[in-house]
Amino acid sequence: DNMSMSLLPMECSELVFNSDFALGNSRFWSKDGSAASLLEMQEFGGNSALRLTSRSSTSDSLSLNIRTGCIAEKERYLASAKVRLLEPKLNTVLECDRNARNGRNVCPRMRINSFVDIGLLTGEVASHPGGMIADMDHGVTDDGWFTVSGVFVGTRQDQIAERSLLLIGFGVRSGVDVAVDDVSITPL
């Protein structure tokens, strides 16, 4: 339904498409992980955000193919997003432990998986430690959001990738909804 194709401009100042959901849709975004999870647009304080619900696994994440051909080896990039964790039944904001790397209170992180042509198959290459490029950088603000951010250095795999997939929410315990807004990856 509503399928279209158009040439996107080669603009590398922002690598994320539909980063703030201002048009009220989830265009370019999808879910990664179990088939049970669902993507929903939701309003938070008058701003549109994307929410991943019915998560049955810690690997259920929001995903987006970022602009290819824009990450250069040895160049620095800033990755950031506003993230909200929600308890689905009560729709209340949850906090997390930014120092936890596994377990119940893990905070969401941003991850890039680059896919490089390795012959007959295109293979996934974790080009950053565990693929992670950004972690939560402070606690929940008064409006219920916290920021995930980080600076990373482009690798050879990122530069030659056929496709680079951004994942947000990776590692958060199952059953918790993850909402995102203002997602960005920009050169420094």
GIHUDA-V674129 format. One line per field, one symbol per residue. ss: DSSP state (A for helix, B for strand, O for the rest). burial: # if it has 24 or more other ideal C-beta (glycine too) atoms within 12 Angstrom, else .. Layout:
# GIHUDA-V674129
ss=???
burial=???
This chain:
# GIHUDA-V674129
ss=OOOOOOOOOOOOOOOOOOOOOOOOOOOOBBBBOOOOOBBBBBBBOOBBBBBBBOOOOOOOBBBBBBOOOOOOOOOBBBBBBBBBBBBOOOOBBBOOBOOOOOOOOBOOBBBBBBBBBOOOOBBBBOOOAAABBBBBOOOOOOOOOBBBBBBBBOOAAAAAOOBBBBBBBBOOOOOBBBBBBBBBBBBO
burial=.............########....#.######...######.#...######.#..###########.##.....##########.#....####.#.......###########........####..#######..#...#######.####.###.#.########################..
